[in-house]
Each structure stands twice: as structure tokens, then as C-alpha cells.
Amino acid sequence: MGQLRKSIFPALIVSALASAAAFAQDEDSGEIKFAEPGLYTTTDEGHTFLIQDGEVLEMGPGEAGFAGKDGLRRLDSIPAGLNWPCSGSAALGRKFATYSFTDLPDSDKAKEIIKRYFEIPEVIEPIPNWIDGEYHGKFSMNEILQYSSEEYWYHPDPDRPFMDKKRPKTLLIALFVGINQVIIDSHAFDALREIYGDDEIPVVFEFNDSNVVPISYFGDNVSLEEVFTAFQERGIKIADVPMWWLGDYVLTPTAAEFERYFDIPPLEDISAKKQAALREDLEKYGFTRKPIIVSVFAESETMAIDQPERLRMAFEMGFTRIPTSLNFVEPDTIIAKCGPGTPMGSSGSAISGESTPIGGATIPPGSGVTPPPTDPAASDS
């Protein structure tokens, strides 16, 4: 699958730097001059480009490259010095045990993958770059279908065709060791069945940290306060959406919720030019190209939004609920990129439902977390 790019600017940089000499701008005169020969880099969507003497090497996540006297080359394995922080004791202590896909038996691979994750836990390395079409393996419909359910960990934007040309034709199966749950991406499953017919489907298993749950864990009517409270008091995180730049989101807070937690600028504080641009974009695309992203910070116990002016314009235009994706920032966020495991400060045991908010409930500020209901009372009928 071709590389995905949301901006042509890095590509233009590559074009310029790949020439015999690169350009540079003098800070004082503004004059464009040739820069000294050397190694140049630019990064776009997780891909790093090395450019030297007209040669270009593109590297994806987890890859390493080297620039030497003989030119550029991709390294088969990452040297320990470049593997920081993943080679450090903190990262290694955080990560789950790993194994290779080739270590699996010839039959019932999906069952074995799930068993190893829940019982040990143990996960597969390397992690496929599924955005570029990589996958763990191909599986039959029957092997996959046994794990189907009504649970979900994200919503695709209903105003955008799901099987966008940018969305990989790969099935995601999310695994949650904290609650021993397997969730097939039901949004993609039916679409992929039409594409592949009776053939096997490429599958990627998403192994989540021990404190991650799907958004369906909280029920249907989920509030910002609910997920914020669960994170601050129990360290519970919501699973990432697959592709937020295609409009994928996890919840739809109301305008009142956003006004309550964030400083949304009044309309008069936004320039007329910016207002016109925001209105035009929202009229044409709505939130199909990107939801609002809320970052939740563990250490400061705060939240932040990425586009407050866009929110204000959406409110003025009558949007009542806003598609929103979440980004959780923990003390070990950097080493968390090294692979799934148990976050620092977490017990590593299964997530306790005794202190988890009821799905759809609104937890008053400063109050304790309401436990879920016990077994329903017997009916009189």
C-alpha cells in the first residue's frame, strides 16, 4: 500500500533537499543561498526521510538508517544506542513478554494469540505498521467470526464512507487484558467480507496496555467527566481510535460539557477572516476529516483541547454534539511507545469494576466514583 500523507509540504522539502545542494535563507538579508552539503532529515506522519548527496531513504516507524561514506542504507536491526529508551530497564520492566508470529502453531493461531495475551500476558513483536498495509497474518472468516460481539472501541464518522481509500483493507482485532475482552472491528468486518469474499482476511491484533478499556465499557451515553474521573482515580484509559484523521472518534460531548471544562473563546475574539474560514470548513466537511482531540494529563489532572476556535464556530452553527477523540498523557508516555505493557504505578491486575463509573453516568465533581450496579433485583412478575 502506498504511503499515506496528509500534507505535500514534507514531500516538497524532500524534493528540494534531494538536489545537488539544498537551499537556505539568510536570517538577516532574507536572501536564498545554497546550504553546505551534509545529511538532512524531515519527518511526516511517522516516516523519516534521510537525504544526502541527492540520495533519499524513507524509514517507517521502528526502522533505523545510517549515512556513511558509501551512502544511505537501512539497518536490519536497531543498535542499542538508537533504541533508547526502549532498551532501558524502565521500558523493559514495563513491557509484556514478546514472541514472534512464526512461533505460533500451524492451526488455531487466533486462539493461541488470545490465550497467550490473557494468560501470560505475552504479545507479538514486531508490531505491524498496519497504516501502510502490514499485518500479523491472514485468517479465515470462521476463525474470526467466533469472536464477534456488540462491543466497540470507536465510532467512524457517519458522514464519511467507511472504506475510504486511505483506510487499509485490514481487520483490526483489539485485545484488552485488563478486562479479558476481544473486540473485532465490526465497522470493517462486513466491508472486508465484500472485498475478500471467501478468501482469508489480513488481520492485525492490537494488544493494549493493562489499564486500557474500550469506550463501550462505559455504556452508551459516555460523558467527558466520566472518562476523566476514571483516568484520574483509577488510571483507566480509553483505547485509541484507529484513524482520527478520517474522522474516527470515541464520544460526542455536548456544547455544555466543553464550556464547563475548557476556555472556549467568544466569537468576537476570533477574527472575521478566521471565522469565515472555520465556517466554510465546517459547512463543507463538518468533522469528517478530524474530530476534536482532548488530551487528558495524569500529573496535572487537567484536560486540554486542540481547536477551541473551531469548537466555538461549531456551537454558533448549531452543532449540538461534537465528535471527540482522546489522548491520555501518563508519566511513562515516552516508554509506552516501546510496546504494550503495564504502566508505571499500575498494579498490573485486572481492572476492578468496583470503582468504575456506571456507563452513561455523570459523576459530580469531587465525589467518589460510583460503583456499577450489582445483580438486578428479582422481578415481581
Secondary structure, DSSP 8 states (H G I E B T S, - for coil): -----S-SHHHHHHHHHTSSS-EEE-TTT--EEE--SSEEEEEETTEEEEEETTEEEEE-TT-EEEEETTEEEEESS--TTTSTTTTSHHHHHHB-EEE-GGGS-SS-HHHHHHHHHHHS-EEESS---GGGT--SEEE-HHHHHTT--S--S-B--TTS-SS-TTS-S-EEEEEETTTTEEEE-HHHHHHHHHHHTTS-EEEEEEE--TTEE-GGGG-SS--HHHHHHHHHHH--EE---S-GGGT-BSB--BHHHHHHHS----GGGS-HHHHHHHHHHHHHHTTSS--EEEEEETTTTEEEES-HHHHHHHHHTT--B--EEEEEE-TTHHHHTT--B--TT---S---GGGS--TT----TT--------S------
